Amino acid sequence: MVFGSVESLFTFYKEYNRLKGFGVVKKCSKKRGCEYARYVSFACDKSRKSTAKNSSKKVDCKCRLNCVVLADGSCRVTSVTSEHNHDLQPSLSCFFSCHGKISKALKRSLEAHDIAGIRPAKRIRLLEVQAGGLDKMGCTPKDCRNYILQQQRMRTLACDVAAIQKFFTSMQMKDDEFFYVIGTDNVAKLRNVVWVHTHYKYVNR
């Protein structure tokens, strides 16, 4: 089989894994002198050999899908091994990290509850009840907590940027030679800040 891109193949195979009840990890390798990954493998998340630290999770499962990336970006499946040496759990697929996904509706609910001042634990419990059970949420409580923390960091960063902008503006009003530049990316996220005080201008001359 040939797919238009590695991403489309990964999406297809990950959905297959979700229905079957196992997780997936992605492994890439380059050919010497090649700028992009030449060979890609998708393996069961229990594929690595067990050690003292992960003996309960890694069982050296041989299930995997191998493909080769062509020059135009498409990829061709070269081999597939579908046998597992462990039990599959389709009913628990939503709890695997590779399958957990927070929907837009769930994100809006978490943000609305945050504005209302509801604590994170109660927010997650409320969403669980509304969905009809943890297995129907489509993600784990940890995914929800990570999203809540991410949004809190973004709000904190936005406040910090506004404070920096206000401080630099006041400095420029006091000193016409004070210079600063605030760099952002295409979605207005802060990337870097550069400022030069008048004192350092004359020191470097």
N, CA, C and O of each residue as an XYZ file, in Angstrom:
820
protein
N       0.841     -1.192      0.000
C       0.000      0.000      0.000
C       0.876      1.242      0.000
O       1.951      1.253      0.600
N       0.415      2.282     -0.671
C       1.142      3.554     -0.753
C       0.248      4.650     -0.187
O      -0.931      4.735     -0.531
N       0.805      5.484      0.676
C       0.087      6.605      1.279
C       0.724      7.913      0.832
O       1.903      7.951      0.481
N      -0.063      8.984      0.847
C       0.426     10.276      0.379
C       1.520     10.871      1.233
O       2.338     11.648      0.739
N       1.548     10.516      2.525
C       2.570     11.039      3.428
C       2.698     10.113      4.627
O       1.849      9.252      4.860
N       3.765     10.303      5.377
C       3.970      9.516      6.589
C       2.878      9.829      7.598
O       2.417      8.942      8.316
N       2.461     11.100      7.653
C       1.430     11.504      8.610
C       0.099     10.803      8.336
O      -0.587     10.370      9.262
N      -0.258     10.696      7.051
C      -1.524     10.032      6.714
C      -1.476      8.541      7.059
O      -2.472      7.967      7.502
N      -0.321      7.927      6.855
C      -0.159      6.521      7.228
C      -0.233      6.354      8.742
O      -0.850      5.411      9.239
N       0.400      7.276      9.476
C       0.384      7.202     10.931
C      -1.037      7.355     11.462
O      -1.435      6.650     12.390
N      -1.798      8.270     10.880
C      -3.187      8.470     11.294
C      -4.013      7.209     11.043
O      -4.808      6.801     11.890
N      -3.820      6.602      9.885
C      -4.542      5.374      9.530
C      -4.184      4.236     10.487
O      -5.061      3.537     10.993
N      -2.893      4.063     10.725
C      -2.447      2.950     11.566
C      -2.821      3.170     13.035
O      -3.133      2.219     13.753
N      -2.788      4.409     13.465
C      -3.142      4.704     14.856
C      -4.621      4.421     15.123
O      -4.978      3.946     16.201
N      -5.474      4.712     14.149
C      -6.893      4.407     14.299
C      -7.113      2.894     14.346
O      -7.951      2.403     15.102
N      -6.352      2.164     13.531
C      -6.421      0.702     13.572
C      -6.008      0.193     14.951
O      -6.645     -0.702     15.507
N      -4.936      0.770     15.498
C      -4.457      0.370     16.823
C      -5.488      0.662     17.903
O      -5.668     -0.126     18.831
N      -6.161      1.797     17.777
C      -7.164      2.170     18.777
C      -8.305      1.159     18.789
O      -8.779      0.769     19.856
N      -8.745      0.735     17.609
C      -9.837     -0.230     17.526
C      -9.408     -1.604     18.029
O     -10.212     -2.330     18.614
N      -8.157     -1.959     17.805
C      -7.649     -3.262     18.242
C      -7.317     -3.277     19.731
O      -7.431     -4.313     20.387
N      -6.902     -2.115     20.268
C      -6.631     -2.045     21.700
C      -5.180     -2.069     22.101
O      -4.828     -2.710     23.091
N      -4.312     -1.379     21.350
C      -2.917     -1.252     21.770
C      -2.362      0.090     21.317
O      -2.896      0.721     20.405
N      -1.295      0.515     21.960
C      -0.676      1.794     21.645
C       0.368      1.658     20.555
O       0.716      0.548     20.153
N       0.869      2.788     20.078
C       1.834      2.773     18.976
C       2.921      3.818     19.228
O       2.655      4.888     19.776
N       4.139      3.495     18.822
C       5.261      4.428     18.876
C       5.862      4.520     17.483
O       5.805      3.571     16.700
N       6.442      5.684     17.186
C       6.996      5.956     15.864
C       8.515      5.995     15.937
O       9.086      6.630     16.823
N       9.165      5.310     14.997
C      10.619      5.278     14.941
C      11.066      5.613     13.521
O      10.534      5.068     12.554
N      12.049      6.514     13.396
C      12.531      6.942     12.093
C      14.040      6.716     11.990
O      14.748      6.691     12.997
N      14.511      6.555     10.770
C      15.947      6.431     10.531
C      16.280      7.039      9.183
O      15.480      6.980      8.250
N      17.472      7.625      9.086
C      17.911      8.283      7.868
C      18.966      7.442      7.153
O      19.746      6.719      7.773
N      18.960      7.564      5.845
C      20.015      6.960      5.056
C      21.160      7.957      4.961
O      20.915      9.159      4.855
N      22.384      7.497      4.996
C      23.532      8.394      4.992
C      23.466      9.338      3.777
O      23.303      8.903      2.637
N      23.598     10.635      4.059
C      23.551     11.632      3.003
C      22.162     12.116      2.659
O      22.011     12.996      1.811
N      21.131     11.557      3.302
C      19.745     11.943      3.023
C      19.283     12.975      4.049
O      19.585     12.846      5.235
N      18.552     13.997      3.601
C      18.123     15.074      4.487
C      16.867     14.721      5.274
O      16.597     15.336      6.306
N      16.113     13.767      4.819
C      14.864     13.411      5.496
C      14.893     11.940      5.906
O      15.728     11.162      5.443
N      13.962     11.585      6.783
C      13.880     10.208      7.250
C      13.547      9.292      6.079
O      12.541      9.486      5.397
N      14.388      8.303      5.850
C      14.221      7.407      4.696
C      13.354      6.198      5.047
O      12.600      5.704      4.208
N      13.465      5.733      6.270
C      12.712      4.567      6.713
C      11.938      4.922      7.988
O      12.467      5.584      8.881
N      10.693      4.477      8.058
C       9.841      4.765      9.221
C       9.185      3.466      9.669
O       8.713      2.679      8.849
N       9.162      3.253     10.978
C       8.510      2.081     11.552
C       7.515      2.523     12.614
O       7.797      3.427     13.400
N       6.363      1.891     12.637
C       5.364      2.102     13.678
C       5.246      0.784     14.434
O       4.862     -0.241     13.868
N       5.580      0.828     15.716
C       5.608     -0.399     16.509
C       4.651     -0.310     17.686
O       4.248      0.780     18.094
N       4.296     -1.460     18.222
C       3.486     -1.530     19.440
C       4.256     -0.863     20.575
O       5.477     -0.998     20.657
N       3.557     -0.146     21.447
C       4.253      0.562     22.520
C       4.854     -0.385     23.562
O       5.537      0.061     24.484
N       4.606     -1.680     23.420
C       5.239     -2.668     24.284
C       6.364     -3.412     23.543
O       6.732     -4.529     23.906
N       6.894     -2.766     22.501
C       7.843     -3.453     21.627
C       9.243     -3.594     22.221
O       9.952     -4.549     21.902
N       9.648     -2.664     23.072
C      11.002     -2.738     23.600
C      11.158     -3.861     24.627
O      10.186     -4.298     25.244
N      12.386     -4.309     24.794
C      12.651     -5.376     25.748
C      12.514     -4.846     27.165
O      12.818     -3.686     27.443
N      12.057     -5.703     28.045
C      11.838     -5.301     29.434
C      13.162     -5.125     30.172
O      14.148     -5.815     29.912
N      13.141     -4.175     31.100
C      14.281     -3.952     31.991
C      13.742     -3.905     33.411
O      12.548     -4.098     33.642
N      14.625     -3.650     34.350
C      14.194     -3.597     35.749
C      13.208     -2.462     35.978
O      12.365     -2.544     36.871
N      13.308     -1.375     35.157
C      12.449     -0.217     35.365
C      11.107     -0.331     34.655
O      10.109      0.219     35.123
N      11.074     -1.040     33.529
C       9.822     -1.087     32.778
C       9.349     -2.511     32.505
O       8.719     -2.768     31.480
N       9.647     -3.432     33.410
C       9.304     -4.841     33.202
C       7.800     -5.063     33.080
O       7.378     -6.044     32.468
N       6.983     -4.181     33.644
C       5.542     -4.364     33.596
C       4.926     -3.821     32.317
O       3.764     -4.104     32.028
N       5.680     -3.050     31.546
C       5.112     -2.402     30.364
C       5.739     -2.881     29.059
O       5.030     -3.001     28.061
N       7.033     -3.158     29.030
C       7.714     -3.564     27.807
C       7.906     -5.085     27.789
O       8.509     -5.660     28.695
N       7.382     -5.716     26.742
C       7.440     -7.182     26.677
C       8.036     -7.659     25.352
O       7.849     -8.812     24.964
N       8.747     -6.778     24.665
C       9.404     -7.127     23.397
C       8.395     -7.627     22.363
O       8.644     -8.620     21.680
N       7.257     -6.938     22.249
C       6.239     -7.295     21.273
C       6.773     -7.052     19.855
O       7.413     -6.030     19.604
N       6.518     -7.973     18.937
C       7.057     -7.885     17.578
C       6.104     -7.215     16.590
O       6.439     -7.083     15.412
N       4.942     -6.796     17.037
C       3.990     -6.165     16.126
C       4.538     -4.829     15.629
O       4.909     -3.973     16.432
N       4.591     -4.648     14.309
C       5.085     -3.401     13.749
C       4.712     -3.280     12.278
O       4.350     -4.258     11.623
N       4.809     -2.052     11.778
C       4.591     -1.751     10.374
C       5.791     -0.958      9.885
O       6.150      0.060     10.477
N       6.409     -1.417      8.811
C       7.585     -0.747      8.248
C       7.232     -0.125      6.905
O       6.460     -0.693      6.133
N       7.796      1.037      6.632
C       7.572      1.687      5.339
C       8.823      2.434      4.920
O       9.685      2.746      5.741
N       8.908      2.716      3.626
C      10.010      3.478      3.071
C       9.444      4.775      2.502
O       8.413      4.765      1.830
N      10.121      5.889      2.773
C       9.667      7.203      2.311
C      10.246      7.463      0.930
O      11.457      7.370      0.728
N       9.382      7.786     -0.015
C       9.797      8.044     -1.387
C      10.210      9.504     -1.556
O       9.986     10.331     -0.672
N      10.816      9.807     -2.702
C      11.361     11.147     -2.939
C      10.288     12.231     -2.945
O      10.575     13.372     -2.582
N       9.056     11.902     -3.348
C       7.983     12.905     -3.404
C       7.266     13.079     -2.074
O       6.279     13.812     -2.004
N       7.736     12.424     -1.015
C       7.124     12.559      0.300
C       6.119     11.473      0.636
O       5.743     11.312      1.797
N       5.686     10.736     -0.355
C       4.768      9.622     -0.094
C       5.536      8.455      0.518
O       6.767      8.458      0.529
N       4.826      7.473      1.019
C       5.495      6.335      1.646
C       4.820      5.034      1.233
O       3.609      4.980      1.019
N       5.628      3.996      1.128
C       5.150      2.687      0.702
C       5.382      1.679      1.814
O       6.495      1.554      2.324
N       4.336      0.965      2.186
C       4.427     -0.056      3.227
C       5.224     -1.238      2.687
O       4.917     -1.764      1.617
N       6.234     -1.650      3.421
C       7.089     -2.753      2.976
C       6.815     -4.052      3.722
O       6.955     -5.130      3.144
N       6.427     -3.974      4.996
C       6.137     -5.195      5.750
C       5.241     -4.880      6.936
O       5.273     -3.778      7.485
N       4.443     -5.866      7.318
C       3.524     -5.716      8.449
C       3.558     -6.983      9.291
O       3.427     -8.089      8.766
N       3.733     -6.821     10.590
C       3.636     -7.928     11.537
C       2.509     -7.603     12.505
O       2.580     -6.606     13.224
N       1.475     -8.427     12.531
C       0.272     -8.102     13.310
C       0.126     -8.919     14.590
O      -0.797     -8.673     15.366
N       1.013     -9.885     14.830
C       0.884    -10.725     16.019
C       1.443    -10.014     17.252
O       2.465     -9.331     17.185
N       0.747    -10.191     18.383
C       1.179     -9.637     19.669
C       1.491    -10.786     20.629
O       0.967    -11.892     20.490
N       2.348    -10.503     21.598
C       2.629    -11.488     22.642
C       2.010    -11.069     23.973
O       2.468    -11.485     25.038
N       0.970    -10.246     23.905
C       0.264     -9.787     25.109
C      -1.201     -9.581     24.758
O      -1.569     -9.543     23.584
N      -2.025     -9.449     25.774
C      -3.461     -9.255     25.569
C      -3.748     -7.841     25.082
O      -3.098     -6.884     25.502
N      -4.736     -7.719     24.185
C      -5.178     -6.416     23.694
C      -6.385     -5.949     24.499
O      -7.159     -6.760     25.008
N      -6.534     -4.626     24.606
C      -7.589     -4.058     25.450
C      -8.315     -2.928     24.718
O      -8.074     -1.757     25.014
N      -9.195     -3.249     23.773
C      -9.906     -2.207     23.019
C     -10.702     -1.252     23.909
O     -10.806     -0.064     23.604
N     -11.261     -1.760     25.001
C     -12.084     -0.916     25.867
C     -11.263      0.122     26.627
O     -11.816      1.085     27.157
N      -9.939     -0.071     26.682
C      -9.082      0.850     27.419
C      -8.231      1.723     26.493
O      -7.319      2.409     26.956
N      -8.520      1.702     25.197
C      -7.700      2.444     24.232
C      -7.653      3.938     24.524
O      -6.631      4.587     24.297
N      -8.760      4.484     25.028
C      -8.809      5.928     25.273
C      -7.846      6.356     26.364
O      -7.545      7.544     26.487
N      -7.349      5.400     27.171
C      -6.431      5.745     28.248
C      -4.963      5.678     27.798
O      -4.069      6.058     28.554
N      -4.712      5.200     26.576
C      -3.346      5.181     26.071
C      -2.957      6.590     25.640
O      -3.758      7.311     25.046
N      -1.723      6.974     25.944
C      -1.278      8.338     25.670
C      -1.337      8.691     24.186
O      -1.589      9.845     23.839
N      -1.108      7.710     23.302
C      -1.102      7.993     21.862
C      -2.508      8.193     21.302
O      -2.659      8.761     20.220
N      -3.543      7.735     22.019
C      -4.915      7.837     21.530
C      -5.715      8.925     22.240
O      -6.783      9.315     21.768
N      -5.218      9.410     23.351
C      -5.946     10.441     24.085
C      -5.958     11.760     23.337
O      -4.906     12.242     22.916
N      -7.131     12.352     23.166
C      -7.253     13.617     22.448
C      -8.374     14.434     23.062
O      -9.487     13.945     23.250
N      -8.069     15.679     23.368
C      -9.079     16.566     23.943
C      -9.825     17.250     22.803
O      -9.213     17.963     22.007
N     -11.120     17.046     22.714
C     -11.925     17.651     21.650
C     -12.080     19.152     21.888
O     -11.837     19.653     22.986
N     -12.491     19.856     20.834
C     -12.697     21.306     20.950
C     -13.788     21.622     21.964
O     -13.677     22.587     22.721
N     -14.837     20.814     21.980
C     -15.933     21.036     22.933
C     -15.437     20.869     24.367
O     -15.820     21.627     25.258
N     -14.588     19.877     24.576
C     -14.044     19.636     25.916
C     -13.128     20.782     26.337
O     -13.134     21.189     27.499
N     -12.345     21.301     25.398
C     -11.467     22.439     25.694
C     -12.284     23.667     26.081
O     -11.940     24.382     27.022
N     -13.374     23.906     25.342
C     -14.226     25.058     25.664
C     -14.838     24.911     27.053
O     -14.945     25.889     27.793
N     -15.239     23.689     27.408
C     -15.826     23.458     28.732
C     -14.794     23.699     29.833
O     -15.109     24.317     30.850
N     -13.567     23.217     29.639
C     -12.515     23.426     30.631
C     -12.216     24.906     30.815
O     -12.008     25.369     31.937
N     -12.196     25.652     29.703
C     -11.929     27.092     29.780
C     -13.082     27.832     30.453
O     -12.859     28.759     31.232
N     -14.325     27.419     30.150
C     -15.494     28.056     30.773
C     -15.516     27.796     32.275
O     -15.830     28.693     33.057
N     -15.185     26.580     32.678
C     -15.137     26.252     34.102
C     -14.022     27.016     34.805
O     -14.145     27.374     35.977
N     -12.938     27.261     34.084
C     -11.834     28.034     34.660
C     -12.274     29.465     34.930
O     -11.969     30.031     35.980
N     -12.993     30.045     33.976
C     -13.505     31.415     34.152
C     -14.481     31.473     35.327
O     -14.531     32.463     36.056
N     -15.258     30.398     35.503
C     -16.226     30.342     36.599
C     -15.566     30.098     37.952
O     -16.222     30.200     38.989
N     -14.266     29.774     37.950
C     -13.542     29.583     39.197
C     -13.661     28.191     39.788
O     -13.418     28.002     40.980
N     -14.035     27.206     38.965
C     -14.152     25.829     39.452
C     -12.772     25.193     39.509
O     -11.984     25.345     38.575
N     -12.471     24.491     40.577
C     -11.168     23.855     40.730
C     -10.956     22.764     39.679
O     -11.922     22.136     39.244
N      -9.703     22.528     39.262
C      -9.421     21.543     38.205
C     -10.017     20.163     38.471
O     -10.597     19.564     37.566
N      -9.887     19.645     39.701
C     -10.397     18.317     40.012
C     -11.915     18.253     39.819
O     -12.432     17.262     39.303
N     -12.625     19.299     40.229
C     -14.077     19.322     40.068
C     -14.468     19.494     38.606
O     -15.484     18.960     38.162
N     -13.644     20.253     37.846
C     -13.922     20.416     36.416
C     -13.894     19.071     35.710
O     -14.797     18.735     34.943
N     -12.837     18.302     35.983
C     -12.669     17.007     35.328
C     -13.780     16.044     35.738
O     -14.313     15.310     34.905
N     -14.123     16.052     37.014
C     -15.192     15.183     37.509
C     -16.525     15.555     36.866
O     -17.302     14.671     36.505
N     -16.799     16.847     36.718
C     -18.040     17.312     36.100
C     -18.121     16.874     34.637
O     -19.173     16.430     34.175
N     -17.011     17.001     33.911
C     -16.984     16.579     32.509
C     -17.151     15.069     32.379
O     -17.766     14.581     31.431
N     -16.601     14.342     33.335
C     -16.737     12.887     33.337
C     -18.195     12.481     33.496
O     -18.672     11.573     32.815
N     -18.898     13.155     34.397
C     -20.321     12.861     34.618
C     -21.140     13.234     33.383
O     -22.031     12.487     32.978
N     -20.840     14.390     32.784
C     -21.573     14.838     31.597
C     -21.371     13.890     30.417
O     -22.287     13.677     29.623
N     -20.154     13.316     30.302
C     -19.863     12.408     29.191
C     -20.469     11.028     29.398
O     -20.598     10.251     28.452
N     -20.838     10.727     30.630
C     -21.411      9.418     30.911
C     -20.397      8.382     31.317
O     -20.657      7.182     31.229
N     -19.235      8.836     31.764
C     -18.200      7.903     32.199
C     -16.839      8.316     31.683
O     -16.729      8.992     30.660
N     -15.797      7.903     32.401
C     -14.433      8.264     32.026
C     -14.041      7.698     30.672
O     -13.282      8.324     29.932
N     -14.558      6.503     30.339
C     -14.196      5.867     29.077
C     -14.823      6.538     27.870
O     -14.447      6.237     26.737
N     -15.785      7.454     28.087
C     -16.449      8.149     26.990
C     -15.965      9.586     26.817
O     -16.469     10.307     25.955
N     -15.000     10.006     27.620
C     -14.473     11.371     27.507
C     -13.550     11.528     26.301
O     -13.423     12.621     25.750
N     -12.908     10.436     25.894
C     -11.987     10.512     24.768
C     -10.583     10.899     25.155
O      -9.711     11.008     24.293
N     -10.348     11.107     26.438
C      -9.018     11.440     26.940
C      -8.963     11.089     28.418
O      -9.980     10.734     29.014
N      -7.798     11.185     29.003
C      -7.617     10.850     30.410
C      -7.667     12.109     31.275
O      -7.495     13.211     30.754
N      -7.897     11.975     32.577
C      -7.833     13.138     33.467
C      -6.486     13.851     33.395
O      -6.417     15.070     33.549
N      -5.413     13.088     33.162
C      -4.089     13.702     33.047
C      -4.022     14.629     31.837
O      -3.422     15.700     31.912
N      -4.638     14.224     30.712
C      -4.681     15.081     29.529
C      -5.395     16.396     29.841
O      -4.969     17.464     29.401
N      -6.477     16.305     30.599
C      -7.228     17.513     30.979
C      -6.388     18.418     31.870
O      -6.358     19.634     31.681
N      -5.701     17.817     32.848
C      -4.864     18.622     33.749
C      -3.725     19.284     32.981
O      -3.386     20.438     33.243
N      -3.133     18.558     32.034
C      -2.056     19.140     31.231
C      -2.559     20.322     30.407
O      -1.860     21.325     30.266
N      -3.774     20.206     29.862
C      -4.345     21.301     29.080
C      -4.630     22.509     29.972
O      -4.393     23.649     29.570
N      -5.135     22.263     31.177
C      -5.412     23.354     32.120
C      -4.113     24.087     32.469
O      -4.080     25.317     32.475
N      -3.048     23.341     32.758
C      -1.760     23.954     33.081
C      -1.196     24.723     31.891
O      -0.607     25.791     32.057
N      -1.378     24.178     30.694
C      -0.893     24.862     29.490
C      -1.589     26.207     29.316
O      -0.943     27.209     29.010
N      -2.911     26.229     29.513
C      -3.657     27.481     29.379
C      -3.261     28.484     30.452
O      -3.198     29.684     30.187
N      -2.997     28.005     31.651
C      -2.566     28.896     32.723
C      -1.214     29.522     32.409
O      -0.996     30.707     32.663
N      -0.291     28.707     31.846
C       1.019     29.244     31.454
C       0.887     30.283     30.350
O       1.592     31.291     30.353
N      -0.021     30.035     29.401
C      -0.229     30.980     28.309
C      -0.763     32.308     28.827
O      -0.338     33.371     28.376
N      -1.703     32.249     29.782
C      -2.245     33.487     30.348
C      -1.179     34.234     31.134
O      -1.103     35.462     31.082
N      -0.358     33.486     31.863
C       0.726     34.119     32.621
C       1.716     34.793     31.682
O       2.179     35.903     31.944
N       2.035     34.108     30.583
C       2.965     34.667     29.609
C       2.394     35.920     28.977
O       3.117     36.894     28.767
N       1.087     35.906     28.666
C       0.449     37.079     28.073
C       0.513     38.272     29.024
O       0.740     39.403     28.595
N       0.311     38.013     30.323
C       0.410     39.090     31.323
C       1.834     39.610     31.419
O       2.049     40.816     31.543
N       2.809     38.706     31.361
C       4.215     39.109     31.419
C       4.587     39.969     30.217
O       5.295     40.965     30.366
N       4.119     39.595     29.034
C       4.411     40.375     27.831
C       3.818     41.764     27.948
O       4.469     42.749     27.601
N       2.587     41.852     28.434
C       1.945     43.160     28.597
C       2.712     44.019     29.599
O       2.849     45.228     29.408
N       3.213     43.393     30.671
C       3.976     44.132     31.672
C       5.300     44.623     31.098
O       5.718     45.750     31.366
N       5.962     43.769     30.301
C       7.224     44.168     29.667
C       7.001     45.330     28.699
O       7.759     46.299     28.681
N       5.935     45.208     27.892
C       5.606     46.273     26.939
C       5.343     47.595     27.649
O       5.804     48.646     27.204
N       4.606     47.542     28.745
C       4.286     48.751     29.498
C       5.546     49.362     30.104
O       5.716     50.581     30.092
N       6.429     48.513     30.635
C       7.668     49.002     31.248
C       8.570     49.659     30.211
O       9.112     50.738     30.449
N       8.732     49.003     29.051
C       9.589     49.558     28.004
C       9.036     50.863     27.452
O       9.797     51.774     27.125
N       7.724     50.955     27.347
C       7.105     52.190     26.867
C       7.376     53.341     27.828
O       7.662     54.461     27.404
N       7.283     53.059     29.118
C       7.567     54.099     30.116
C       9.040     54.508     30.099
O       9.364     55.681     30.289
N       9.929     53.542     29.871
C      11.348     53.856     29.773
C      11.643     54.735     28.563
O      12.475     55.639     28.634
N      10.959     54.468     27.453
C      11.185     55.245     26.240
C      10.645     56.671     26.379
O      11.167     57.605     25.770
N       9.601     56.824     27.181
C       9.064     58.162     27.427
C      10.044     58.992     28.242
O      10.112     60.212     28.090
N      10.805     58.324     29.112
C      11.792     59.021     29.925
C      13.102     59.263     29.173
O      13.809     60.236     29.436
N      13.414     58.366     28.234
C      14.676     58.453     27.518
C      14.429     58.130     26.048
O      14.123     56.987     25.708
N      14.559     59.137     25.166
C      14.279     58.945     23.743
C      15.228     57.953     23.085
O      14.882     57.352     22.068
N      16.426     57.771     23.654
C      17.408     56.891     23.048
C      17.295     55.445     23.542
O      18.038     54.573     23.094
N      16.381     55.200     24.449
C      16.173     53.830     24.909
C      15.572     53.021     23.760
O      14.609     53.455     23.128
N      16.142     51.845     23.492
C      15.725     51.036     22.343
C      15.289     49.648     22.802
O      15.912     49.050     23.679
N      14.217     49.144     22.202
C      13.786     47.776     22.501
C      13.048     47.179     21.301
O      12.452     47.894     20.496
N      13.103     45.880     21.207
C      12.380     45.134     20.176
C      11.791     43.885     20.818
O      12.496     43.147     21.505
N      10.509     43.648     20.599
C       9.841     42.442     21.084
C       9.460     41.607     19.875
O       8.667     42.043     19.040
N      10.025     40.401     19.774
C       9.763     39.522     18.643
C       8.692     38.495     18.960
O       8.714     37.878     20.025
N       7.755     38.310     18.041
C       6.685     37.322     18.202
C       6.619     36.446     16.954
O       7.157     36.801     15.905
N       5.951     35.294     17.079
C       5.786     34.416     15.924
C       4.491     34.741     15.206
O       3.875     35.771     15.477
N       4.062     33.861     14.276
C       2.882     34.147     13.456
C       1.564     34.073     14.210
O       0.524     34.453     13.671
N       1.589     33.588     15.456
C       0.364     33.561     16.264
C       0.503     34.464     17.487
O      -0.184     34.283     18.493
N       1.409     35.441     17.381
C       1.595     36.481     18.400
C       2.134     35.956     19.722
O       1.915     36.576     20.762
N       2.835     34.824     19.703
C       3.481     34.318     20.906
C       4.881     34.905     21.031
O       5.588     35.050     20.034
N       5.281     35.243     22.249
C       6.581     35.849     22.483
C       7.707     34.888     22.140
O       7.701     33.731     22.561
N       8.686     35.383     21.361
C       9.841     34.568     21.002
C      11.126     35.115     21.625
O      11.923     34.351     22.170
N      11.333     36.434     21.550
C      12.541     37.023     22.125
C      12.327     38.500     22.412
O      11.424     39.133     21.865
N      13.179     39.039     23.285
C      13.131     40.448     23.672
C      14.555     40.990     23.691
O      15.455     40.374     24.263
N      14.752     42.140     23.064
C      16.062     42.804     23.056
C      15.866     44.256     23.450
O      14.985     44.932     22.919
N      16.681     44.738     24.376
C      16.628     46.148     24.736
C      18.039     46.665     24.999
O      18.921     45.918     25.421
N      18.232     47.957     24.740
C      19.538     48.603     24.921
C      19.324     49.918     25.650
O      18.608     50.799     25.176
N      19.954     50.037     26.807
C      19.852     51.264     27.588
C      20.863     52.289     27.068
O      21.907     51.919     26.531
N      20.551     53.560     27.228
C      21.434     54.627     26.749
C      22.831     54.502     27.328
O      23.812     54.745     26.625
N      22.939     54.136     28.571
C      24.231     54.008     29.244
C      25.145     53.042     28.493
O      26.338     53.309     28.346
N      24.596     51.922     28.017
C      25.412     50.916     27.342
C      25.777     51.355     25.924
O      26.793     50.918     25.384
N      24.969     52.204     25.330
C      25.306     52.734     24.017
C      26.622     53.501     24.074
O      27.495     53.319     23.225
N      26.757     54.362     25.088
C      27.952     55.192     25.189
C      29.162     54.388     25.684
O      30.301     54.715     25.349
N      28.919     53.353     26.469
C      30.017     52.500     26.952
C      30.683     51.760     25.806
O      31.902     51.588     25.790
N      29.866     51.319     24.836
C      30.399     50.525     23.710
C      31.077     51.367     22.651
O      31.729     50.816     21.763
N      30.949     52.679     22.712
C      31.569     53.530     21.695
C      33.049     53.730     21.987
O      33.738     54.421     21.236
